[in-house]
């Protein structure tokens, strides 16, 4: 079993875990978005890690970030992101290679989800520890994506540090998926059970 298969197996476990929570979720609506986002994440990583289908993988990650935007910021904010895609996709495809265009749309999509989770944290949308798991999970996700961009940029200073960038990328991404997976659990129920 190679490294990519092991990584994908871990990501798949993170995607399946919230389905095993059953009713032990913080909120049914939140669990719906979380399960969808993690399922799309597993599909995207299957494309990128197993089949090496880069453009479909990044497109799926755009949907992942749209789903997280809906989770943290509501459906209206996710609808605004979808509305931004309408002019953005054709414009970028007209001026840049397909992979670059899709990556740029992904960057915009991640910007929406990251600002949404910061807003949710600041607004007290989630109780402890869900609030920290969602925020730290998305921040680590962002650190991973920044390093993915650095890894793929053809600039000598980054090319000389490819091993370090690759290490940081995966050291951020795998814990991010674990934290996001755990962020949907109802920890209040667990505390109540332990206090009896």
GROMACS elastic network, one bead per residue, 0.5 to 0.9 nm:
[ bonds ]
;  ai    aj funct       b0    kb
    1     4     6  0.83225   500
    1     5     6  0.62282   500
    1     6     6  0.68861   500
    2     5     6  0.54313   500
    2     6     6  0.64728   500
    2     7     6  0.88631   500
    3     6     6  0.51191   500
    3     7     6  0.61840   500
    3     8     6  0.85989   500
    4     7     6  0.50600   500
    4     8     6  0.60968   500
    4     9     6  0.85273   500
    4    49     6  0.57011   500
    4    50     6  0.69399   500
    5     8     6  0.50758   500
    5     9     6  0.60901   500
    5    10     6  0.87112   500
    5    49     6  0.74772   500
    5    50     6  0.70569   500
    6     9     6  0.50127   500
    6    10     6  0.63520   500
    6    11     6  0.87262   500
    7    10     6  0.52036   500
    7    11     6  0.63091   500
    7    12     6  0.86427   500
    7    49     6  0.82874   500
    7   170     6  0.89081   500
    7   174     6  0.78826   500
    8    12     6  0.60265   500
    8    13     6  0.86032   500
    8    42     6  0.74853   500
    8    45     6  0.67671   500
    8    46     6  0.68924   500
    8    49     6  0.70586   500
    8    50     6  0.79587   500
    9    12     6  0.50411   500
    9    13     6  0.62763   500
    9    14     6  0.87324   500
   10    13     6  0.51559   500
   10    14     6  0.63596   500
   10    15     6  0.87151   500
   10   174     6  0.77052   500
   10   177     6  0.88891   500
   10   178     6  0.87101   500
   11    14     6  0.50643   500
   11    15     6  0.62170   500
   11    16     6  0.87239   500
   11    38     6  0.84807   500
   11    41     6  0.80139   500
   11    42     6  0.62289   500
   11    45     6  0.79612   500
   11   174     6  0.72301   500
   11   177     6  0.67792   500
   11   178     6  0.80405   500
   12    16     6  0.61664   500
   12    17     6  0.85927   500
   12    38     6  0.84570   500
   12    39     6  0.81424   500
   12    41     6  0.87610   500
   12    42     6  0.58138   500
   13    16     6  0.51293   500
   13    17     6  0.60159   500
   13   178     6  0.88590   500
   14    17     6  0.53471   500
   14    18     6  0.76177   500
   14    38     6  0.74250   500
   14    42     6  0.87631   500
   14   177     6  0.62724   500
   14   178     6  0.57134   500
   14   179     6  0.87752   500
   14   180     6  0.82450   500
   14   181     6  0.54623   500
   14   182     6  0.82005   500
   15    18     6  0.67754   500
   15    19     6  0.79512   500
   15    34     6  0.89115   500
   15    35     6  0.69102   500
   15    36     6  0.88103   500
   15    37     6  0.84242   500
   15    39     6  0.56150   500
   15    40     6  0.87281   500
   15    41     6  0.76847   500
   15    42     6  0.65956   500
   15   177     6  0.81071   500
   15   178     6  0.88043   500
   15   181     6  0.66294   500
   16    19     6  0.55011   500
   16    20     6  0.68525   500
   16    35     6  0.79646   500
   16    38     6  0.80112   500
   16    39     6  0.77903   500
   16   181     6  0.84448   500
   17    20     6  0.52144   500
   17    21     6  0.68566   500
   17    35     6  0.88885   500
   17   181     6  0.66052   500
   17   182     6  0.78982   500
   18    21     6  0.52068   500
   18    22     6  0.76461   500
   18    25     6  0.80505   500
   18    31     6  0.74115   500
   18    34     6  0.77739   500
   18    35     6  0.63129   500
   18    38     6  0.87862   500
   18   181     6  0.61511   500
   18   182     6  0.73115   500
   18   183     6  0.88917   500
   18   184     6  0.68171   500
   18   185     6  0.74113   500
   19    22     6  0.61696   500
   19    31     6  0.86058   500
   19    35     6  0.69285   500
   20    23     6  0.89330   500
   20    24     6  0.88356   500
   21    24     6  0.51283   500
   21    25     6  0.62632   500
   21   184     6  0.85151   500
   21   185     6  0.67990   500
   21   186     6  0.87253   500
   22    25     6  0.69575   500
   23    26     6  0.86056   500
   23    27     6  0.88076   500
   23    28     6  0.78971   500
   23   186     6  0.86816   500
   24    27     6  0.86982   500
   24   184     6  0.86568   500
   24   185     6  0.60798   500
   24   186     6  0.53970   500
   24   187     6  0.83877   500
   24   189     6  0.74731   500
   24   190     6  0.89421   500
   25    28     6  0.65744   500
   25    30     6  0.83351   500
   25    31     6  0.65018   500
   25   184     6  0.56028   500
   25   187     6  0.83013   500
   26    30     6  0.73467   500
   26    31     6  0.73841   500
   26   126     6  0.84482   500
   26   127     6  0.87216   500
   26   130     6  0.83131   500
   26   183     6  0.84317   500
   26   184     6  0.56651   500
   26   185     6  0.54605   500
   26   187     6  0.74998   500
   26   188     6  0.82095   500
   26   189     6  0.89072   500
   27    30     6  0.51869   500
   27    31     6  0.60463   500
   27    32     6  0.86779   500
   27   184     6  0.75788   500
   27   185     6  0.85844   500
   27   186     6  0.78434   500
   28    31     6  0.50388   500
   28    32     6  0.62779   500
   28    33     6  0.89655   500
   29    32     6  0.51646   500
   29    33     6  0.66795   500
   29    34     6  0.87677   500
   29    71     6  0.82729   500
   30    33     6  0.53758   500
   30    34     6  0.61610   500
   30    35     6  0.86118   500
   30    71     6  0.60499   500
   30    72     6  0.84902   500
   30   184     6  0.71280   500
   31    35     6  0.59152   500
   31    36     6  0.84011   500
   31    71     6  0.87641   500
   31   184     6  0.59193   500
   31   185     6  0.84561   500
   32    35     6  0.53412   500
   32    36     6  0.62085   500
   32    37     6  0.86185   500
   32    71     6  0.86613   500
   33    36     6  0.51203   500
   33    37     6  0.60196   500
   33    38     6  0.85798   500
   33    67     6  0.61488   500
   33    68     6  0.69686   500
   33    70     6  0.72916   500
   33    71     6  0.55659   500
   34    37     6  0.51083   500
   34    38     6  0.61286   500
   34    39     6  0.84751   500
   34    67     6  0.78309   500
   34    68     6  0.72818   500
   34    71     6  0.70885   500
   34   180     6  0.78736   500
   34   181     6  0.75698   500
   34   183     6  0.85755   500
   34   184     6  0.70298   500
   35    38     6  0.52566   500
   35    39     6  0.60247   500
   35    40     6  0.85539   500
   35   181     6  0.83145   500
   35   184     6  0.88945   500
   36    39     6  0.51055   500
   36    40     6  0.61234   500
   36    41     6  0.84720   500
   36    64     6  0.79407   500
   36    67     6  0.72161   500
   37    40     6  0.51844   500
   37    41     6  0.60745   500
   37    42     6  0.87399   500
   37    61     6  0.89280   500
   37    63     6  0.78013   500
   37    65     6  0.76061   500
   37    66     6  0.85180   500
   37    67     6  0.56386   500
   37    68     6  0.64633   500
   37    71     6  0.89890   500
   38    42     6  0.62204   500
   38    43     6  0.86406   500
   38    64     6  0.75143   500
   38   177     6  0.80304   500
   38   180     6  0.83209   500
   38   181     6  0.74333   500
   39    42     6  0.51716   500
   39    43     6  0.63701   500
   39    44     6  0.86756   500
   39    64     6  0.86338   500
   40    44     6  0.60632   500
   40    45     6  0.85416   500
   40    60     6  0.63385   500
   40    61     6  0.71886   500
   40    63     6  0.72608   500
   40    64     6  0.58409   500
   41    44     6  0.50174   500
   41    45     6  0.60711   500
   41    46     6  0.84445   500
   41    57     6  0.88941   500
   41    60     6  0.72735   500
   41    61     6  0.64372   500
   41    63     6  0.88110   500
   41    64     6  0.61902   500
   41   177     6  0.89647   500
   42    45     6  0.51209   500
   42    46     6  0.60301   500
   42    47     6  0.86761   500
   43    46     6  0.50369   500
   43    47     6  0.64350   500
   43    48     6  0.88331   500
   43    57     6  0.75287   500
   43    60     6  0.72621   500
   43    61     6  0.88529   500
   44    47     6  0.51732   500
   44    48     6  0.63388   500
   44    49     6  0.85340   500
   44    53     6  0.89662   500
   44    54     6  0.88756   500
   44    56     6  0.73071   500
   44    58     6  0.67995   500
   44    59     6  0.79004   500
   44    60     6  0.52354   500
   44    61     6  0.59935   500
   44    64     6  0.86109   500
   45    49     6  0.55244   500
   45    50     6  0.75032   500
   45    57     6  0.65809   500
   45    60     6  0.88940   500
   45    61     6  0.86236   500
   46    49     6  0.54036   500
   46    50     6  0.51356   500
   46    51     6  0.65701   500
   46    52     6  0.81317   500
   46    53     6  0.85796   500
   46    57     6  0.76840   500
   47    50     6  0.59003   500
   47    51     6  0.50628   500
   47    52     6  0.55862   500
   47    54     6  0.66643   500
   47    55     6  0.86544   500
   47    56     6  0.67721   500
   47    58     6  0.86777   500
   47    60     6  0.89304   500
   48    51     6  0.61801   500
   48    53     6  0.55622   500
   48    54     6  0.55479   500
   48    55     6  0.86591   500
   48    56     6  0.83357   500
   48    57     6  0.55243   500
   48    58     6  0.81067   500
   49    52     6  0.58326   500
   49    53     6  0.83734   500
   50    53     6  0.83376   500
   51    54     6  0.85721   500
   52    57     6  0.82499   500
   53    56     6  0.58481   500
   53    57     6  0.60479   500
   53    58     6  0.87812   500
   54    57     6  0.50558   500
   54    58     6  0.61990   500
   54    59     6  0.85990   500
   54    99     6  0.76583   500
   55    58     6  0.52239   500
   55    59     6  0.61055   500
   55    60     6  0.85825   500
   55    98     6  0.76618   500
   55    99     6  0.59037   500
   55   102     6  0.70247   500
   55   103     6  0.84761   500
   56    59     6  0.50205   500
   56    60     6  0.61350   500
   56    61     6  0.86182   500
   57    60     6  0.51932   500
   57    61     6  0.63442   500
   57    62     6  0.88364   500
   58    62     6  0.63182   500
   58    63     6  0.88274   500
   58    99     6  0.83642   500
   58   102     6  0.67395   500
   58   103     6  0.66873   500
   58   106     6  0.70272   500
   59    62     6  0.50244   500
   59    63     6  0.66765   500
   59    64     6  0.87982   500
   59   102     6  0.66242   500
   59   103     6  0.82700   500
   59   105     6  0.86988   500
   59   106     6  0.74508   500
   60    63     6  0.50738   500
   60    64     6  0.62989   500
   60    65     6  0.88630   500
   61    65     6  0.62897   500
   61    66     6  0.85251   500
   61   106     6  0.70153   500
   61   109     6  0.89093   500
   62    65     6  0.52935   500
   62    66     6  0.62627   500
   62    67     6  0.86980   500
   62   102     6  0.84025   500
   62   103     6  0.87116   500
   62   105     6  0.72629   500
   62   106     6  0.50158   500
   62   107     6  0.84015   500
   62   108     6  0.88817   500
   62   109     6  0.60507   500
   62   110     6  0.76355   500
   63    67     6  0.61109   500
   63    68     6  0.86007   500
   63   106     6  0.87501   500
   63   109     6  0.83444   500
   64    67     6  0.51551   500
   64    68     6  0.62929   500
   64    69     6  0.86170   500
   64   109     6  0.88600   500
   64   110     6  0.89246   500
   65    69     6  0.60075   500
   65    70     6  0.85769   500
   65   106     6  0.78460   500
   65   109     6  0.56984   500
   65   110     6  0.55449   500
   65   111     6  0.86625   500
   65   112     6  0.76581   500
   65   113     6  0.56991   500
   65   114     6  0.86269   500
   66    70     6  0.63503   500
   66    71     6  0.86712   500
   66    77     6  0.89501   500
   66    78     6  0.57291   500
   66    79     6  0.85530   500
   66    81     6  0.69394   500
   66    82     6  0.75897   500
   66   109     6  0.63671   500
   66   110     6  0.79584   500
   66   112     6  0.78062   500
   66   113     6  0.68707   500
   67    70     6  0.50732   500
   67    71     6  0.61972   500
   67    72     6  0.87844   500
   67    75     6  0.89334   500
   67    78     6  0.72265   500
   67   113     6  0.82604   500
   68    72     6  0.61292   500
   68    73     6  0.80664   500
   68    78     6  0.84043   500
   68   110     6  0.89021   500
   68   112     6  0.88470   500
   68   113     6  0.56811   500
   68   114     6  0.86005   500
   68   116     6  0.82246   500
   68   117     6  0.81890   500
   69    72     6  0.53848   500
   69    73     6  0.53797   500
   69    74     6  0.68326   500
   69    75     6  0.78340   500
   69    77     6  0.67078   500
   69    78     6  0.54327   500
   69    81     6  0.82661   500
   69   109     6  0.82533   500
   69   110     6  0.83972   500
   69   112     6  0.61841   500
   69   114     6  0.77865   500
   69   115     6  0.85244   500
   69   116     6  0.59203   500
   69   117     6  0.76269   500
   70    73     6  0.53206   500
   70    76     6  0.76087   500
   70    77     6  0.65282   500
   70    79     6  0.82364   500
   70   113     6  0.80457   500
   70   116     6  0.84358   500
   71    74     6  0.59440   500
   71    75     6  0.77972   500
   71    78     6  0.86860   500
   71   113     6  0.86765   500
   71   116     6  0.85136   500
   71   117     6  0.84828   500
   72   113     6  0.73056   500
   72   114     6  0.89426   500
   72   115     6  0.89906   500
   72   116     6  0.53418   500
   72   117     6  0.52358   500
   72   118     6  0.85398   500
   72   119     6  0.77771   500
   72   120     6  0.57434   500
   72   121     6  0.87992   500
   72   125     6  0.82091   500
   72   134     6  0.89759   500
   73    76     6  0.77380   500
   73    77     6  0.57780   500
   73    78     6  0.73337   500
   73   112     6  0.87441   500
   73   113     6  0.77247   500
   73   115     6  0.85508   500
   73   117     6  0.70927   500
   73   119     6  0.74802   500
   73   120     6  0.68524   500
   74    77     6  0.56259   500
   74    78     6  0.65685   500
   74    79     6  0.88169   500
   74   116     6  0.86030   500
   75    79     6  0.59915   500
   75    80     6  0.85734   500
   76    80     6  0.62747   500
   76    81     6  0.87698   500
   77    80     6  0.50009   500
   77    81     6  0.64145   500
   77    82     6  0.87782   500
   77   112     6  0.80952   500
   77   116     6  0.83248   500
   78    81     6  0.50289   500
   78    82     6  0.63030   500
   78    83     6  0.86127   500
   78   112     6  0.81746   500
   78   113     6  0.86502   500
   79    82     6  0.50041   500
   79    83     6  0.61116   500
   79    84     6  0.86185   500
   80    84     6  0.62523   500
   80    85     6  0.88056   500
   81    84     6  0.50310   500
   81    85     6  0.64645   500
   81   108     6  0.84422   500
   81   109     6  0.68016   500
   81   112     6  0.70724   500
   82    85     6  0.51037   500
   82    86     6  0.68802   500
   82   109     6  0.88886   500
   83    86     6  0.55017   500
   83    87     6  0.78355   500
   84    87     6  0.62577   500
   84    88     6  0.61690   500
   84    89     6  0.86387   500
   84   108     6  0.89482   500
   85    89     6  0.56413   500
   85    90     6  0.85947   500
   85   105     6  0.71497   500
   85   109     6  0.87022   500
   86    89     6  0.61363   500
   86    90     6  0.73649   500
   87    90     6  0.59744   500
   87    91     6  0.61382   500
   87    92     6  0.86441   500
   88    91     6  0.52437   500
   88    92     6  0.60245   500
   88    93     6  0.84273   500
   88   101     6  0.87194   500
   88   105     6  0.70023   500
   89    92     6  0.54391   500
   89    93     6  0.60643   500
   89    94     6  0.86068   500
   89   101     6  0.69723   500
   89   102     6  0.73153   500
   89   104     6  0.89589   500
   89   105     6  0.68454   500
   90    93     6  0.50308   500
   90    94     6  0.60726   500
   90    95     6  0.88533   500
   90   101     6  0.87536   500
   91    94     6  0.52274   500
   91    95     6  0.66817   500
   91    96     6  0.87225   500
   91   101     6  0.85729   500
   92    95     6  0.52876   500
   92    96     6  0.57263   500
   92    97     6  0.82130   500
   92    98     6  0.81301   500
   92   100     6  0.81818   500
   92   102     6  0.79930   500
   92   104     6  0.79217   500
   92   105     6  0.82753   500
   93    96     6  0.54251   500
   93    97     6  0.64394   500
   93    98     6  0.57788   500
   93    99     6  0.88789   500
   93   100     6  0.83467   500
   93   101     6  0.54932   500
   93   102     6  0.79892   500
   94    97     6  0.81513   500
   94    98     6  0.88615   500
   94   101     6  0.86981   500
   95   101     6  0.81755   500
   96    99     6  0.81920   500
   96   100     6  0.61818   500
   96   101     6  0.57936   500
   97   100     6  0.53752   500
   97   101     6  0.61487   500
   97   102     6  0.86908   500
   98   101     6  0.50791   500
   98   102     6  0.61027   500
   98   103     6  0.84848   500
   99   102     6  0.52295   500
   99   103     6  0.60656   500
   99   104     6  0.86011   500
  100   103     6  0.50621   500
  100   104     6  0.61519   500
  100   105     6  0.87202   500
  101   104     6  0.51583   500
  101   105     6  0.63813   500
  101   106     6  0.86537   500
  102   105     6  0.51379   500
  102   106     6  0.61789   500
  102   107     6  0.87197   500
  103   107     6  0.62375   500
  103   108     6  0.87958   500
  104   107     6  0.50354   500
  104   108     6  0.64551   500
  104   109     6  0.86527   500
  105   108     6  0.51619   500
  105   109     6  0.61736   500
  105   110     6  0.86455   500
  106   110     6  0.60722   500
  106   111     6  0.85161   500
  107   110     6  0.51295   500
  107   111     6  0.62223   500
  107   112     6  0.88325   500
  107   145     6  0.87067   500
  108   111     6  0.50307   500
  108   112     6  0.65270   500
  108   113     6  0.89829   500
  109   112     6  0.52049   500
  109   113     6  0.65161   500
  109   114     6  0.87198   500
  110   113     6  0.50783   500
  110   114     6  0.59367   500
  110   115     6  0.84611   500
  110   142     6  0.77730   500
  111   114     6  0.52245   500
  111   115     6  0.61337   500
  111   116     6  0.83863   500
  112   115     6  0.54728   500
  112   116     6  0.60711   500
  112   117     6  0.87917   500
  113   117     6  0.62111   500
  113   118     6  0.86780   500
  113   138     6  0.82422   500
  114   117     6  0.52826   500
  114   118     6  0.63369   500
  114   119     6  0.86482   500
  114   135     6  0.84166   500
  114   138     6  0.65258   500
  114   139     6  0.74571   500
  114   142     6  0.78565   500
  115   118     6  0.51046   500
  115   119     6  0.61535   500
  115   120     6  0.86165   500
  116   119     6  0.50613   500
  116   120     6  0.61510   500
  116   121     6  0.86316   500
  117   121     6  0.60719   500
  117   122     6  0.84969   500
  117   134     6  0.71075   500
  117   135     6  0.60917   500
  117   138     6  0.74616   500
  118   121     6  0.50988   500
  118   122     6  0.60924   500
  118   123     6  0.84367   500
  118   135     6  0.66898   500
  119   122     6  0.50949   500
  119   123     6  0.59042   500
  119   124     6  0.85075   500
  119   125     6  0.85885   500
  120   123     6  0.50849   500
  120   124     6  0.61368   500
  120   125     6  0.51339   500
  120   126     6  0.73241   500
  120   131     6  0.80704   500
  120   135     6  0.86457   500
  121   124     6  0.52896   500
  121   125     6  0.62148   500
  121   126     6  0.69521   500
  121   131     6  0.58574   500
  121   132     6  0.77652   500
  121   134     6  0.81693   500
  121   135     6  0.67971   500
  122   125     6  0.78526   500
  123   126     6  0.85261   500
  124   127     6  0.70184   500
  124   131     6  0.75542   500
  125   131     6  0.74495   500
  126   129     6  0.80186   500
  126   130     6  0.57512   500
  126   132     6  0.86224   500
  126   134     6  0.85904   500
  127   130     6  0.56667   500
  127   131     6  0.57314   500
  127   132     6  0.87655   500
  127   187     6  0.87388   500
  127   188     6  0.84548   500
  128   131     6  0.54795   500
  128   132     6  0.68303   500
  128   133     6  0.85733   500
  128   187     6  0.80373   500
  128   188     6  0.85992   500
  129   132     6  0.54535   500
  129   133     6  0.62484   500
  129   134     6  0.87330   500
  129   183     6  0.77273   500
  129   187     6  0.74312   500
  130   133     6  0.50282   500
  130   134     6  0.60694   500
  130   135     6  0.85334   500
  130   180     6  0.89232   500
  130   182     6  0.78711   500
  130   184     6  0.68847   500
  130   185     6  0.76215   500
  130   186     6  0.82864   500
  130   187     6  0.78744   500
  131   134     6  0.54261   500
  131   135     6  0.62616   500
  131   136     6  0.85610   500
  131   183     6  0.76413   500
  132   135     6  0.51384   500
  132   136     6  0.57643   500
  132   137     6  0.79953   500
  132   179     6  0.89016   500
  132   183     6  0.82883   500
  133   136     6  0.53580   500
  133   137     6  0.56503   500
  133   138     6  0.84060   500
  133   176     6  0.86545   500
  133   179     6  0.52493   500
  133   180     6  0.62616   500
  133   181     6  0.88252   500
  133   182     6  0.71924   500
  133   183     6  0.52704   500
  133   184     6  0.89655   500
  134   137     6  0.51538   500
  134   138     6  0.62006   500
  134   139     6  0.86086   500
  134   176     6  0.89004   500
  134   179     6  0.69156   500
  134   180     6  0.57215   500
  134   182     6  0.86853   500
  134   183     6  0.57534   500
  134   184     6  0.86592   500
  135   138     6  0.53450   500
  135   139     6  0.61458   500
  135   140     6  0.86241   500
  135   180     6  0.87202   500
  136   140     6  0.60211   500
  136   141     6  0.83689   500
  136   176     6  0.72389   500
  136   179     6  0.74371   500
  136   180     6  0.84726   500
  137   140     6  0.52892   500
  137   141     6  0.61317   500
  137   142     6  0.87253   500
  137   172     6  0.88056   500
  137   173     6  0.85610   500
  137   175     6  0.72575   500
  137   177     6  0.67172   500
  137   178     6  0.77858   500
  137   179     6  0.51816   500
  137   180     6  0.53452   500
  137   181     6  0.89092   500
  137   183     6  0.85166   500
  138   142     6  0.61640   500
  138   143     6  0.86480   500
  138   176     6  0.65915   500
  138   177     6  0.87662   500
  138   179     6  0.87365   500
  138   180     6  0.75743   500
  139   142     6  0.50027   500
  139   143     6  0.62782   500
  139   144     6  0.86465   500
  139   172     6  0.88043   500
  139   176     6  0.78428   500
  140   144     6  0.61625   500
  140   145     6  0.86104   500
  140   171     6  0.87806   500
  140   172     6  0.50282   500
  140   173     6  0.62911   500
  140   174     6  0.88329   500
  140   175     6  0.74879   500
  140   176     6  0.52988   500
  140   177     6  0.88455   500
  141   144     6  0.51167   500
  141   145     6  0.63070   500
  141   146     6  0.87624   500
  141   169     6  0.88783   500
  141   172     6  0.65117   500
  141   173     6  0.55272   500
  141   174     6  0.86659   500
  141   175     6  0.86923   500
  141   176     6  0.55568   500
  141   177     6  0.78075   500
  142   145     6  0.50146   500
  142   146     6  0.61297   500
  142   147     6  0.85945   500
  142   172     6  0.84970   500
  142   173     6  0.85670   500
  143   146     6  0.51822   500
  143   147     6  0.63382   500
  143   148     6  0.86620   500
  143   168     6  0.80866   500
  143   169     6  0.70714   500
  143   172     6  0.63948   500
  143   173     6  0.79055   500
  144   147     6  0.52145   500
  144   148     6  0.61826   500
  144   149     6  0.87826   500
  144   168     6  0.69883   500
  144   170     6  0.67494   500
  144   171     6  0.79213   500
  144   172     6  0.53574   500
  144   173     6  0.53983   500
  144   176     6  0.87520   500
  145   149     6  0.62552   500
  145   150     6  0.86082   500
  145   169     6  0.72093   500
  145   173     6  0.83213   500
  146   149     6  0.52008   500
  146   150     6  0.63347   500
  146   151     6  0.86326   500
  146   169     6  0.80809   500
  147   151     6  0.58888   500
  147   152     6  0.85257   500
  147   165     6  0.57736   500
  147   166     6  0.72412   500
  147   168     6  0.70341   500
  147   169     6  0.54072   500
  148   151     6  0.50088   500
  148   152     6  0.63228   500
  148   153     6  0.87239   500
  148   165     6  0.78006   500
  148   166     6  0.76740   500
  148   169     6  0.64506   500
  149   152     6  0.52584   500
  149   153     6  0.61590   500
  150   153     6  0.52040   500
  150   154     6  0.83045   500
  150   155     6  0.85463   500
  150   158     6  0.63854   500
  150   159     6  0.85557   500
  150   162     6  0.84519   500
  150   165     6  0.72988   500
  151   154     6  0.80550   500
  151   158     6  0.68584   500
  151   159     6  0.72889   500
  151   161     6  0.85207   500
  151   162     6  0.60935   500
  151   163     6  0.89791   500
  151   165     6  0.62810   500
  151   166     6  0.69374   500
  151   169     6  0.88195   500
  152   155     6  0.88877   500
  152   158     6  0.87980   500
  152   159     6  0.86654   500
  153   156     6  0.89521   500
  153   158     6  0.73130   500
  153   159     6  0.79492   500
  154   157     6  0.88942   500
  154   158     6  0.73981   500
  154   159     6  0.67084   500
  155   158     6  0.55479   500
  155   159     6  0.60842   500
  155   160     6  0.87800   500
  156   160     6  0.61171   500
  156   161     6  0.87716   500
  157   160     6  0.55334   500
  157   161     6  0.69573   500
  158   161     6  0.51805   500
  158   162     6  0.62965   500
  158   165     6  0.80403   500
  159   162     6  0.52831   500
  159   163     6  0.88413   500
  160   163     6  0.82137   500
  161   164     6  0.54451   500
  161   165     6  0.61814   500
  161   166     6  0.85899   500
  162   165     6  0.50777   500
  162   166     6  0.59560   500
  162   167     6  0.85068   500
  163   166     6  0.51135   500
  163   167     6  0.61738   500
  163   168     6  0.87242   500
  164   167     6  0.50553   500
  164   168     6  0.62159   500
  164   169     6  0.85129   500
  165   168     6  0.51663   500
  165   169     6  0.60250   500
  165   170     6  0.88054   500
  166   169     6  0.50397   500
  166   170     6  0.64717   500
  166   171     6  0.85092   500
  167   170     6  0.55326   500
  167   171     6  0.59386   500
  167   172     6  0.85556   500
  168   172     6  0.60407   500
  168   173     6  0.84417   500
  169   172     6  0.54787   500
  169   173     6  0.61231   500
  169   174     6  0.87937   500
  170   174     6  0.59557   500
  170   175     6  0.84635   500
  171   174     6  0.62055   500
  171   175     6  0.69133   500
  171   176     6  0.88236   500
  172   175     6  0.58308   500
  172   176     6  0.61027   500
  172   177     6  0.89111   500
  173   177     6  0.63338   500
  173   178     6  0.87782   500
  174   177     6  0.52839   500
  174   178     6  0.64106   500
  174   179     6  0.87657   500
  175   179     6  0.60504   500
  175   180     6  0.85082   500
  176   179     6  0.51910   500
  176   180     6  0.61124   500
  176   181     6  0.84557   500
  177   180     6  0.51596   500
  177   181     6  0.59737   500
  177   182     6  0.85422   500
  178   181     6  0.50908   500
  178   182     6  0.61961   500
  178   183     6  0.85897   500
  179   182     6  0.50781   500
  179   183     6  0.59879   500
  180   184     6  0.74200   500
  181   184     6  0.65531   500
  181   185     6  0.82942   500
  182   185     6  0.58493   500
  183   186     6  0.84871   500
  184   187     6  0.88707   500
  185   188     6  0.88471   500
  186   189     6  0.56782   500
  186   190     6  0.70094   500
  187   191     6  0.62256   500
  187   192     6  0.85815   500
  188   191     6  0.50360   500
  188   192     6  0.61137   500
  188   193     6  0.85683   500
  189   192     6  0.50959   500
  189   193     6  0.61981   500
  189   194     6  0.87031   500
  190   193     6  0.51483   500
  190   194     6  0.62889   500
  190   195     6  0.87104   500
  191   194     6  0.51206   500
  191   195     6  0.61401   500
  191   196     6  0.89221   500
  192   195     6  0.51882   500
  192   196     6  0.66730   500
  193   196     6  0.56560   500
